[in-house]
Amino acid sequence: MYDVITVGSATLDVFVYTDLPGMKKEKKRLIAYPIGSKILIKKLDFMTGGGGTNTAVSFSKLGLKTAYLGKMGTDDSARRIIEQLKKEGIDFIGKKGTEDFTAYSVILDSKGHDRTILTYKGVTNHFDFSEINMKKMKTKWFYFSSLMEKSFQTQKKIAEYARKNNIKLAYNPSEYQLKRNDIGYILKRTDVLVFNRREAHLLTEEKNVKKQMKEVSKMGPKIICITDGPHGDYVCDSENFYSMKPHKIKIKERTGAGDAFASAFLTGLIKKGDIEFAMKLALTNSESVIMYHGAKNKLLTYKEALKKIKSRPVKIKKEKW
């Protein structure tokens, strides 16, 4: 029996560093690549990524028995990813397919702590429910990150499987998924929803965070967490509204911050059933990640996280709805 099975993407990420300067145009910060030129790359870093494996590693480091369910190719990228999962004590219970390559992302220069990501989804989009070994689906929780096309339909079927088998579901959707007309199918079956302020606006068309939560709660999720970067993080259940502000820290770049936050938030709920503790654990884990390059490099163990929470307290405001 697993504590959690993550269902999402697995990618090979390549971080590309150049000397190209940033620029501003129409209130947007850009990096421009001149047409017809050859640009020297001063550094390349290859790391594994993807919402499914990022969160799987995080859950495992935080002390949960974890499996990853998703689809990869038969290429060298898949070999690297599976080797890392094995090293972290995570079971790969998904499928290797020959339809396409393992998902691949090119992460361009981080300017001002943000990044531009070029993503090729590859075989990730072709995960069919019939390819799942149902004997390996014994778990207390499923954690969904973003999947598209056929793989999204598979998530819908897993959500129904979870409902019928009294398995709880946490969901961290992307903008791609939130634009779908059938997103409500999964939301209705979701126990814990974690997404950011922009995504909440896309789903509800509301700008105020409390109004966003009120609208989302009507769709099914029992606990809703909305993150808003440096502006703070917000959580609600059926009775209370919680908010907290992040620490002022030196940020390298934000790749993997959302995965680190969401996975640690769910871990806190699983371990203690306490929203305030879950928020503290989530913030601590995500802040660790954004101080370094890569989505998995500085994910914390449970012991490390508890030590950091103690040394750097987080103030949480709680009020009745």
Residue frames as qw, qx, qy, qz and C-alpha x, y, z in Angstrom:
[[0.000, 0.887, 0.462, 0.000, 0.00, 0.00, 0.00],
 [0.415, 0.305, -0.005, 0.857, 1.41, 3.38, -1.05],
 [0.094, -0.560, -0.398, 0.721, 0.85, 6.62, 0.81],
 [0.354, 0.748, 0.032, -0.561, 0.64, 8.44, -2.51],
 [0.634, 0.224, 0.570, 0.471, 0.82, 7.71, -6.24],
 [0.075, 0.625, -0.108, -0.770, 1.70, 10.67, -8.43],
 [0.586, 0.489, 0.610, 0.212, 0.13, 10.87, -11.89],
 [0.144, 0.927, -0.034, -0.344, 1.78, 13.37, -14.21],
 [0.667, 0.710, -0.215, 0.070, 4.62, 14.09, -16.59],
 [0.754, -0.441, 0.273, 0.404, 8.25, 12.97, -16.55],
 [0.512, 0.854, -0.047, 0.077, 10.70, 15.08, -18.54],
 [0.719, -0.117, 0.013, 0.685, 14.36, 15.61, -19.19],
 [0.019, 0.986, 0.127, -0.109, 15.09, 19.30, -18.60],
 [0.681, 0.148, 0.036, 0.716, 18.02, 21.08, -20.21],
 [0.179, -0.904, -0.158, 0.354, 18.90, 24.47, -18.70],
 [0.629, 0.474, 0.188, 0.587, 20.47, 26.78, -21.31],
 [0.317, -0.814, -0.091, 0.479, 22.59, 29.73, -20.21],
 [0.566, 0.538, 0.213, 0.587, 23.73, 32.44, -22.64],
 [0.326, -0.274, -0.168, 0.889, 25.03, 36.00, -22.39],
 [0.012, 0.542, 0.522, 0.658, 21.98, 37.48, -24.09],
 [0.018, 0.016, 0.407, -0.913, 20.68, 40.57, -22.27],
 [0.103, 0.599, 0.775, -0.174, 17.10, 41.02, -21.22],
 [0.019, 0.143, 0.244, 0.959, 14.93, 43.79, -22.66],
 [0.216, 0.465, 0.649, -0.562, 11.57, 45.43, -22.05],
 [0.118, -0.073, -0.538, -0.832, 8.80, 45.97, -24.57],
 [0.530, -0.377, -0.393, -0.650, 5.15, 46.84, -23.96],
 [0.555, -0.548, 0.361, -0.511, 5.62, 46.31, -20.20],
 [0.998, -0.059, 0.014, -0.028, 6.92, 42.77, -20.81],
 [0.293, -0.715, 0.610, 0.174, 10.40, 41.57, -20.00],
 [0.905, 0.411, -0.005, -0.114, 11.87, 39.63, -22.91],
 [0.482, -0.456, 0.601, 0.446, 14.94, 37.86, -24.17],
 [0.649, 0.674, -0.050, -0.348, 15.36, 38.37, -27.92],
 [0.701, -0.161, 0.589, 0.368, 17.15, 35.89, -30.17],
 [0.240, 0.641, -0.311, -0.659, 18.40, 37.56, -33.40],
 [0.880, 0.380, 0.235, -0.160, 17.29, 35.77, -36.57],
 [0.761, 0.611, -0.163, 0.148, 19.99, 34.13, -38.67],
 [0.016, 0.769, -0.559, 0.309, 22.69, 34.28, -36.02],
 [0.778, -0.052, -0.599, 0.183, 24.62, 31.67, -34.08],
 [0.404, -0.766, 0.199, -0.458, 24.46, 32.13, -30.32],
 [0.425, 0.300, -0.784, 0.338, 27.06, 30.66, -28.03],
 [0.757, -0.561, -0.239, -0.233, 25.83, 28.73, -25.01],
 [0.065, 0.683, -0.592, 0.423, 28.08, 29.25, -22.01],
 [0.197, -0.203, 0.875, -0.392, 26.62, 26.46, -19.89],
 [0.673, -0.128, -0.510, -0.519, 24.23, 23.48, -20.11],
 [0.282, -0.213, 0.806, -0.475, 22.69, 21.57, -17.23],
 [0.561, -0.105, -0.691, -0.444, 20.68, 18.37, -17.71],
 [0.223, -0.087, 0.743, -0.626, 18.21, 17.47, -14.96],
 [0.112, -0.380, -0.894, -0.208, 15.03, 15.45, -14.66],
 [0.226, 0.047, 0.212, -0.950, 11.74, 17.29, -14.30],
 [0.421, -0.273, -0.696, -0.513, 8.00, 17.05, -14.87],
 [0.496, -0.449, 0.190, -0.719, 5.21, 17.47, -12.34],
 [0.932, -0.175, -0.237, -0.212, 4.78, 13.74, -11.83],
 [0.818, 0.059, -0.378, 0.430, 8.40, 12.94, -10.96],
 [0.100, 0.506, -0.314, 0.797, 9.18, 16.25, -9.20],
 [0.610, -0.462, 0.146, -0.627, 6.40, 15.62, -6.70],
 [0.951, -0.098, -0.291, -0.015, 7.20, 11.92, -6.40],
 [0.597, 0.257, -0.440, 0.620, 10.75, 12.76, -5.30],
 [0.172, -0.478, 0.266, -0.819, 9.44, 15.40, -2.91],
 [0.820, -0.359, -0.074, -0.441, 6.91, 13.03, -1.33],
 [0.909, 0.011, -0.358, 0.214, 9.56, 10.34, -0.91],
 [0.379, 0.367, -0.413, 0.742, 12.09, 12.71, 0.67],
 [0.371, -0.428, 0.218, -0.794, 9.40, 13.86, 3.08],
 [0.233, -0.206, 0.873, -0.375, 8.89, 10.29, 4.24],
 [0.761, 0.229, 0.246, -0.555, 5.93, 8.97, 2.26],
 [0.527, -0.017, 0.809, 0.260, 5.89, 5.62, 0.47],
 [0.365, 0.666, -0.056, -0.648, 5.56, 6.77, -3.13],
 [0.600, 0.186, 0.681, 0.376, 5.03, 5.50, -6.66],
 [0.163, 0.489, -0.237, -0.823, 5.04, 7.34, -9.98],
 [0.555, 0.417, 0.719, 0.036, 2.41, 6.54, -12.62],
 [0.298, 0.782, -0.118, -0.535, 2.93, 7.96, -16.09],
 [0.878, 0.385, 0.246, 0.145, 4.34, 7.25, -19.52],
 [0.184, -0.753, 0.456, 0.437, 7.87, 7.55, -20.87],
 [0.709, 0.565, -0.353, -0.234, 9.63, 6.47, -24.04],
 [0.973, -0.118, 0.055, 0.193, 12.29, 3.82, -24.48],
 [0.489, 0.736, -0.193, 0.426, 15.10, 6.37, -24.93],
 [0.545, 0.119, -0.493, 0.668, 18.01, 7.46, -22.78],
 [0.230, -0.430, 0.151, -0.860, 15.93, 10.21, -21.14],
 [0.820, -0.357, -0.212, -0.394, 13.59, 7.56, -19.71],
 [0.813, -0.007, -0.463, 0.354, 16.57, 5.59, -18.42],
 [0.232, 0.313, -0.368, 0.844, 17.88, 8.66, -16.57],
 [0.489, -0.411, 0.033, -0.769, 14.50, 9.43, -15.04],
 [0.897, -0.251, -0.310, -0.190, 13.85, 5.85, -13.90],
 [0.668, 0.128, -0.488, 0.547, 17.34, 5.62, -12.40],
 [0.016, -0.347, 0.328, -0.879, 16.69, 8.73, -10.32],
 [0.712, -0.361, -0.115, -0.592, 13.29, 7.48, -9.17],
 [0.892, -0.103, -0.427, 0.107, 14.88, 4.21, -8.08],
 [0.443, 0.252, -0.447, 0.735, 17.64, 6.08, -6.26],
 [0.257, -0.321, 0.237, -0.880, 15.00, 8.05, -4.34],
 [0.158, 0.077, 0.916, -0.360, 13.10, 4.88, -3.36],
 [0.548, 0.355, 0.129, -0.746, 10.18, 5.50, -5.74],
 [0.535, 0.161, 0.817, 0.141, 8.47, 2.72, -7.69],
 [0.276, 0.294, -0.412, -0.817, 7.80, 3.34, -11.38],
 [0.443, 0.252, 0.837, -0.198, 4.43, 1.69, -12.03],
 [0.455, 0.640, -0.002, -0.619, 3.75, 3.34, -15.38],
 [0.839, 0.393, 0.368, 0.079, 4.40, 2.41, -18.98],
 [0.246, -0.474, 0.495, 0.685, 7.18, 2.71, -21.53],
 [0.655, 0.619, 0.388, -0.193, 5.83, 3.47, -25.00],
 [0.539, -0.067, 0.507, 0.669, 7.28, 3.58, -28.49],
 [0.321, 0.815, 0.474, 0.085, 4.84, 6.11, -29.99],
 [0.189, 0.913, -0.071, 0.355, 7.18, 9.04, -29.34],
 [0.453, 0.339, -0.530, 0.632, 10.08, 10.33, -27.25],
 [0.425, -0.544, -0.548, 0.472, 10.05, 10.95, -23.52],
 [0.013, 0.968, 0.235, 0.087, 8.94, 14.52, -22.77],
 [0.639, 0.033, -0.024, 0.768, 11.70, 17.11, -23.09],
 [0.067, -0.966, -0.243, 0.063, 12.01, 20.73, -21.93],
 [0.545, 0.303, -0.067, 0.779, 14.45, 23.47, -22.83],
 [0.332, -0.854, -0.328, 0.232, 14.64, 26.05, -20.04],
 [0.466, 0.647, 0.011, 0.603, 16.09, 29.32, -21.29],
 [0.318, 0.235, -0.394, 0.829, 18.08, 31.90, -19.32],
 [0.339, -0.710, -0.590, 0.181, 16.46, 32.87, -16.06],
 [0.187, 0.375, -0.032, 0.907, 16.13, 36.65, -15.96],
 [0.360, -0.362, 0.203, -0.835, 14.77, 38.20, -12.80],
 [0.351, -0.142, 0.833, -0.403, 14.22, 34.74, -11.27],
 [0.778, 0.351, 0.292, -0.432, 11.66, 33.70, -13.87],
 [0.326, -0.259, 0.805, 0.422, 12.20, 31.42, -16.84],
 [0.663, 0.393, -0.199, -0.605, 10.93, 30.61, -20.30],
 [0.519, -0.159, 0.840, -0.001, 10.33, 26.91, -20.94],
 [0.571, 0.330, -0.492, -0.567, 9.99, 25.22, -24.32],
 [0.550, -0.149, 0.770, -0.288, 8.27, 21.89, -23.75],
 [0.523, 0.187, -0.680, -0.479, 7.79, 18.89, -26.01],
 [0.723, -0.254, 0.364, -0.530, 5.24, 16.56, -24.43],
 [0.230, 0.348, -0.893, -0.169, 6.05, 13.51, -26.56],
 [0.444, -0.152, -0.875, -0.121, 4.79, 10.16, -25.31],
 [0.025, 0.109, 0.627, -0.771, 3.47, 11.79, -22.13],
 [0.479, 0.153, -0.006, -0.864, 0.25, 12.66, -23.98],
 [0.647, 0.137, -0.610, -0.436, -0.41, 9.05, -25.01],
 [0.034, -0.138, 0.900, -0.413, -1.01, 7.30, -21.68],
 [0.596, -0.219, -0.486, -0.601, -4.11, 5.12, -21.93],
 [0.633, -0.414, 0.386, -0.529, -6.05, 3.79, -18.93],
 [0.982, 0.086, -0.092, -0.142, -5.81, 0.27, -20.38],
 [0.611, 0.505, -0.488, 0.364, -2.01, 0.43, -19.94],
 [0.300, -0.596, 0.489, -0.562, -2.27, 0.65, -16.14],
 [0.487, -0.031, -0.860, 0.147, -1.59, -2.41, -14.00],
 [0.498, -0.613, -0.139, -0.597, -4.55, -2.09, -11.64],
 [0.841, -0.331, -0.382, 0.191, -2.97, -4.47, -9.12],
 [0.546, 0.022, -0.239, 0.802, -0.43, -1.74, -8.37],
 [0.099, -0.573, -0.182, -0.793, -3.03, 0.96, -7.69],
 [0.609, -0.599, -0.503, 0.131, -3.26, 0.37, -3.94],
 [0.318, 0.236, -0.208, 0.895, -2.77, 3.75, -2.32],
 [0.131, -0.602, -0.589, 0.523, -4.25, 6.18, 0.20],
 [0.155, 0.799, 0.056, -0.579, -3.86, 9.20, -2.11],
 [0.640, 0.444, 0.365, 0.510, -3.50, 10.03, -5.77],
 [0.134, -0.719, 0.029, 0.682, -1.73, 13.26, -6.66],
 [0.607, 0.609, 0.429, 0.278, -2.49, 14.64, -10.15],
 [0.153, -0.566, 0.195, 0.786, -0.30, 17.15, -11.95],
 [0.500, 0.602, -0.071, -0.618, -0.94, 18.43, -15.47],
 [0.415, -0.008, 0.832, 0.369, -1.49, 15.97, -18.33],
 [0.400, 0.442, -0.149, -0.789, -3.03, 16.56, -21.76],
 [0.527, 0.257, -0.624, -0.517, -4.86, 14.78, -24.59],
 [0.767, -0.123, -0.604, -0.179, -5.36, 11.02, -24.05],
 [0.437, 0.030, -0.683, 0.585, -3.51, 11.19, -20.72],
 [0.273, -0.140, 0.266, -0.914, -6.03, 13.70, -19.38],
 [0.764, -0.123, -0.327, -0.542, -8.82, 11.26, -20.17],
 [0.683, -0.006, -0.690, 0.241, -6.86, 8.64, -18.24],
 [0.086, 0.113, -0.535, 0.833, -6.72, 10.98, -15.24],
 [0.569, -0.165, -0.042, -0.804, -10.50, 11.32, -15.40],
 [0.834, -0.088, -0.502, -0.210, -10.87, 7.55, -15.21],
 [0.500, 0.059, -0.661, 0.556, -8.39, 7.33, -12.32],
 [0.202, -0.205, 0.298, -0.910, -10.39, 10.04, -10.50],
 [0.767, -0.165, -0.193, -0.589, -13.51, 7.91, -10.80],
 [0.766, 0.025, -0.620, 0.170, -11.56, 4.82, -9.72],
 [0.209, 0.185, -0.565, 0.777, -10.42, 6.79, -6.67],
 [0.488, -0.221, 0.115, -0.837, -13.97, 7.80, -5.79],
 [0.857, -0.094, -0.361, -0.356, -15.26, 4.23, -6.05],
 [0.801, -0.010, -0.514, 0.307, -12.41, 2.87, -3.93],
 [0.489, -0.861, -0.139, 0.034, -12.41, 5.57, -1.22],
 [0.685, -0.051, 0.037, 0.726, -8.98, 6.86, -2.27],
 [0.047, -0.877, -0.169, 0.447, -8.39, 10.57, -1.75],
 [0.622, 0.506, 0.295, 0.519, -7.33, 12.84, -4.59],
 [0.217, -0.741, 0.024, 0.635, -5.09, 15.93, -4.66],
 [0.594, 0.620, 0.401, 0.318, -4.94, 17.96, -7.87],
 [0.238, -0.649, 0.155, 0.706, -2.53, 20.57, -9.22],
 [0.627, 0.609, 0.457, 0.165, -3.88, 21.47, -12.69],
 [0.357, -0.176, 0.260, 0.880, -2.26, 23.75, -15.28],
 [0.314, 0.460, -0.006, -0.831, -3.75, 26.47, -17.43],
 [0.264, 0.139, -0.798, -0.523, -4.02, 23.93, -20.28],
 [0.164, -0.287, -0.941, 0.077, -6.33, 21.76, -18.22],
 [0.061, 0.472, 0.514, -0.713, -8.33, 24.60, -16.71],
 [0.284, 0.323, -0.300, -0.851, -9.37, 25.72, -20.20],
 [0.172, -0.089, -0.935, -0.298, -11.11, 22.38, -20.81],
 [0.558, -0.304, -0.178, -0.751, -14.89, 22.17, -20.59],
 [0.854, -0.247, -0.435, -0.141, -14.66, 18.84, -18.75],
 [0.267, 0.404, -0.618, 0.619, -12.26, 19.96, -15.98],
 [0.557, -0.384, 0.229, -0.700, -15.22, 19.86, -13.59],
 [0.910, -0.047, -0.380, -0.159, -15.26, 16.06, -13.78],
 [0.655, 0.107, -0.540, 0.517, -11.99, 15.87, -11.84],
 [0.054, -0.381, 0.326, -0.864, -12.67, 18.90, -9.61],
 [0.730, -0.351, -0.124, -0.573, -15.88, 17.28, -8.40],
 [0.947, -0.152, -0.276, 0.068, -13.83, 14.30, -7.19],
 [0.475, 0.466, -0.399, 0.631, -10.97, 16.35, -5.70],
 [0.613, -0.635, -0.405, 0.240, -10.24, 16.52, -1.97],
 [0.391, -0.693, 0.073, 0.601, -7.31, 18.96, -2.10],
 [0.566, 0.727, 0.232, 0.313, -6.80, 21.49, -4.92],
 [0.438, -0.636, 0.124, 0.623, -3.57, 23.48, -5.24],
 [0.552, 0.546, 0.346, 0.527, -3.02, 26.06, -7.98],
 [0.342, -0.143, -0.104, 0.923, -1.88, 29.65, -8.43],
 [0.157, 0.565, 0.338, -0.736, -3.73, 32.97, -8.44],
 [0.260, 0.371, -0.465, -0.761, -3.66, 33.38, -12.23],
 [0.204, -0.080, -0.942, -0.256, -5.06, 29.88, -12.71],
 [0.025, 0.464, 0.756, -0.462, -7.78, 30.58, -10.14],
 [0.238, 0.521, 0.015, -0.819, -8.76, 33.69, -12.10],
 [0.250, 0.198, -0.745, -0.586, -8.87, 31.68, -15.32],
 [0.146, -0.242, -0.959, 0.010, -11.20, 29.15, -13.72],
 [0.076, -0.613, -0.678, 0.398, -13.54, 31.58, -11.92],
 [0.220, 0.636, 0.286, 0.682, -13.08, 34.96, -13.69],
 [0.444, -0.878, -0.177, -0.010, -12.87, 36.45, -10.19],
 [0.402, 0.667, -0.359, 0.514, -9.95, 38.67, -9.10],
 [0.421, -0.622, 0.424, -0.506, -10.41, 38.62, -5.32],
 [0.253, 0.274, -0.923, 0.091, -8.84, 35.52, -3.77],
 [0.325, 0.089, 0.762, -0.554, -11.71, 34.89, -1.33],
 [0.677, 0.410, 0.065, -0.607, -14.25, 35.13, -4.14],
 [0.480, 0.435, -0.726, -0.230, -12.12, 32.75, -6.18],
 [0.017, 0.134, -0.946, 0.295, -12.18, 30.25, -3.34],
 [0.515, 0.233, 0.493, -0.662, -15.94, 30.61, -2.84],
 [0.687, 0.453, -0.242, -0.514, -16.54, 29.82, -6.52],
 [0.396, 0.383, -0.834, -0.045, -14.08, 26.91, -6.60],
 [0.236, -0.095, 0.844, -0.473, -15.56, 25.37, -3.45],
 [0.698, 0.291, 0.219, -0.616, -18.88, 25.03, -5.30],
 [0.632, 0.480, -0.529, -0.300, -17.11, 22.82, -7.85],
 [0.934, -0.093, -0.338, -0.068, -16.21, 20.11, -5.33],
 [0.551, 0.311, -0.556, 0.539, -12.75, 20.51, -3.72],
 [0.616, -0.671, -0.407, 0.068, -12.82, 20.32, 0.09],
 [0.479, -0.685, 0.074, 0.544, -9.53, 22.11, 0.74],
 [0.553, 0.768, 0.147, 0.288, -8.34, 24.81, -1.68],
 [0.539, -0.563, 0.121, 0.615, -4.86, 26.32, -1.75],
 [0.486, 0.835, 0.142, 0.214, -4.04, 29.31, -3.96],
 [0.647, -0.344, 0.068, 0.677, -0.43, 30.43, -4.28],
 [0.278, 0.941, 0.166, 0.094, 0.57, 33.94, -5.31],
 [0.655, 0.439, -0.205, 0.580, 4.37, 34.01, -5.28],
 [0.330, 0.133, -0.403, 0.843, 5.84, 36.90, -3.26],
 [0.365, -0.403, -0.078, -0.836, 2.35, 38.21, -2.44],
 [0.464, -0.241, 0.648, -0.553, 1.47, 35.23, -0.25],
 [0.293, -0.047, -0.926, -0.233, -0.38, 31.92, -0.11],
 [0.530, -0.126, 0.210, -0.812, -4.00, 31.24, 0.84],
 [0.215, -0.071, -0.972, -0.055, -5.93, 28.18, 1.98],
 [0.552, -0.166, 0.181, -0.797, -9.54, 27.52, 2.87],
 [0.051, -0.145, -0.988, 0.015, -11.61, 24.62, 4.12],
 [0.199, -0.605, -0.692, -0.339, -15.33, 24.57, 4.88],
 [0.418, -0.794, -0.398, 0.191, -14.90, 26.81, 7.94],
 [0.407, -0.766, 0.085, 0.491, -11.70, 28.85, 7.87],
 [0.578, 0.781, -0.040, 0.231, -9.54, 31.02, 5.63],
 [0.714, -0.516, 0.139, 0.452, -5.77, 31.03, 6.12],
 [0.501, 0.837, -0.080, 0.206, -3.08, 33.31, 4.70],
 [0.703, -0.533, 0.152, 0.445, 0.70, 33.65, 5.01],
 [0.319, 0.911, -0.244, -0.096, 3.54, 35.70, 3.56],
 [0.911, 0.183, -0.166, 0.329, 6.82, 34.19, 2.29],
 [0.572, -0.625, 0.081, 0.525, 10.23, 35.05, 3.70],
 [0.345, 0.899, -0.229, -0.143, 12.51, 37.48, 1.91],
 [0.789, -0.269, 0.469, 0.292, 15.15, 35.23, 0.36],
 [0.073, 0.596, -0.551, -0.580, 17.63, 35.30, -2.50],
 [0.832, 0.331, 0.381, -0.230, 16.01, 33.53, -5.47],
 [0.327, -0.286, 0.712, 0.551, 17.97, 31.73, -8.18],
 [0.375, 0.038, -0.535, -0.756, 14.96, 30.69, -10.30],
 [0.599, -0.078, 0.381, -0.700, 11.50, 29.29, -9.78],
 [0.629, 0.163, -0.678, -0.343, 11.53, 25.98, -11.68],
 [0.542, -0.124, -0.820, 0.134, 9.80, 23.34, -9.54],
 [0.084, -0.159, 0.474, -0.862, 8.59, 25.76, -6.86],
 [0.669, -0.110, -0.072, -0.731, 4.93, 24.90, -7.40],
 [0.809, 0.007, -0.581, -0.088, 5.59, 21.16, -7.29],
 [0.379, 0.130, -0.678, 0.617, 7.64, 21.52, -4.11],
 [0.305, -0.152, 0.308, -0.888, 4.90, 23.58, -2.47],
 [0.759, -0.075, -0.225, -0.606, 1.96, 21.38, -3.47],
 [0.757, 0.040, -0.649, 0.069, 3.63, 18.08, -2.55],
 [0.260, 0.100, -0.651, 0.706, 4.77, 19.37, 0.84],
 [0.453, -0.165, 0.138, -0.865, 1.33, 20.85, 1.54],
 [0.844, -0.086, -0.365, -0.383, -0.30, 17.47, 0.95],
 [0.610, 0.110, -0.692, 0.371, 2.41, 15.73, 2.99],
 [0.050, -0.195, 0.496, -0.845, 1.64, 18.01, 5.93],
 [0.690, -0.126, -0.021, -0.712, -2.05, 17.14, 5.71],
 [0.837, 0.042, -0.536, -0.104, -1.27, 13.42, 5.49],
 [0.503, 0.151, -0.665, 0.531, 1.16, 13.43, 8.40],
 [0.092, -0.111, -0.581, 0.801, -0.67, 15.72, 10.83],
 [0.031, -0.645, -0.741, -0.183, -4.05, 16.60, 9.35],
 [0.219, -0.758, -0.255, 0.559, -3.34, 20.24, 10.20],
 [0.487, 0.800, 0.242, 0.253, -3.66, 22.99, 7.59],
 [0.119, -0.968, 0.223, 0.003, -1.36, 25.47, 9.33],
 [0.627, -0.455, 0.576, 0.262, 1.42, 22.90, 9.63],
 [0.713, 0.389, 0.508, 0.287, 0.89, 21.90, 5.99],
 [0.287, 0.947, 0.070, 0.129, 1.28, 25.53, 4.90],
 [0.337, -0.837, 0.418, 0.110, 4.51, 25.91, 6.84],
 [0.720, -0.150, 0.620, 0.276, 5.93, 22.71, 5.40],
 [0.617, 0.643, 0.397, 0.221, 4.94, 23.76, 1.87],
 [0.118, 0.986, -0.106, 0.050, 6.51, 27.21, 2.10],
 [0.502, -0.674, 0.516, 0.166, 9.71, 25.83, 3.61],
 [0.743, 0.078, 0.599, 0.288, 10.12, 23.22, 0.87],
 [0.517, 0.767, 0.300, 0.232, 9.40, 25.61, -2.01],
 [0.071, -0.974, 0.212, 0.026, 11.70, 28.30, -0.66],
 [0.640, -0.441, 0.565, 0.277, 14.51, 25.76, -0.49],
 [0.703, 0.360, 0.532, 0.305, 14.01, 24.85, -4.16],
 [0.358, 0.896, 0.186, 0.185, 13.98, 28.40, -5.54],
 [0.306, -0.875, 0.323, 0.189, 17.33, 29.23, -3.98],
 [0.436, -0.338, 0.743, 0.379, 18.99, 26.79, -6.43],
 [0.459, 0.352, -0.509, -0.638, 18.75, 25.75, -10.08],
 [0.331, 0.026, -0.929, -0.166, 16.65, 22.68, -10.90],
 [0.632, -0.388, -0.227, -0.631, 13.31, 21.36, -9.72],
 [0.902, -0.304, -0.304, -0.039, 14.66, 18.56, -7.50],
 [0.529, 0.457, -0.475, 0.535, 18.10, 19.73, -6.36],
 [0.063, 0.233, -0.585, 0.774, 17.17, 21.10, -2.94],
 [0.688, -0.415, -0.371, -0.466, 13.97, 19.33, -2.01],
 [0.210, -0.534, 0.620, -0.536, 14.03, 18.79, 1.75],
 [0.412, -0.152, -0.893, 0.102, 13.73, 15.68, 3.86],
 [0.474, -0.722, -0.433, -0.258, 11.07, 15.79, 6.56],
 [0.668, -0.503, -0.231, 0.497, 13.71, 16.21, 9.25],
 [0.383, 0.056, 0.130, 0.913, 15.40, 19.06, 7.37],
 [0.148, -0.581, -0.415, -0.684, 12.07, 20.79, 6.83],
 [0.576, -0.710, -0.406, 0.024, 11.10, 20.60, 10.50],
 [0.604, -0.332, -0.101, 0.717, 14.47, 22.10, 11.46],
 [0.201, 0.226, 0.259, 0.917, 14.03, 24.99, 9.02],
 [0.329, -0.689, -0.482, -0.431, 10.47, 25.65, 10.18],
 [0.627, -0.641, -0.315, 0.311, 11.77, 25.94, 13.73],
 [0.513, -0.245, 0.052, 0.821, 14.64, 28.24, 12.78],
 [0.032, -0.019, -0.282, -0.959, 12.54, 30.42, 10.46],
 [0.230, 0.426, 0.767, -0.420, 8.99, 30.64, 11.86],
 [0.030, -0.294, -0.586, -0.755, 6.08, 31.37, 9.53],
 [0.231, 0.228, 0.483, -0.813, 3.22, 33.56, 10.68],
 [0.075, -0.315, -0.827, -0.460, -0.20, 32.36, 9.54],
 [0.328, 0.019, 0.223, -0.918, -3.39, 34.40, 9.82],
 [0.086, -0.283, -0.948, -0.119, -6.57, 32.41, 10.42],
 [0.333, 0.097, 0.204, -0.915, -10.12, 33.75, 10.21],
 [0.457, 0.350, 0.788, -0.219, -13.63, 32.38, 9.93],
 [0.175, 0.300, 0.651, 0.674, -15.33, 32.48, 6.55]]
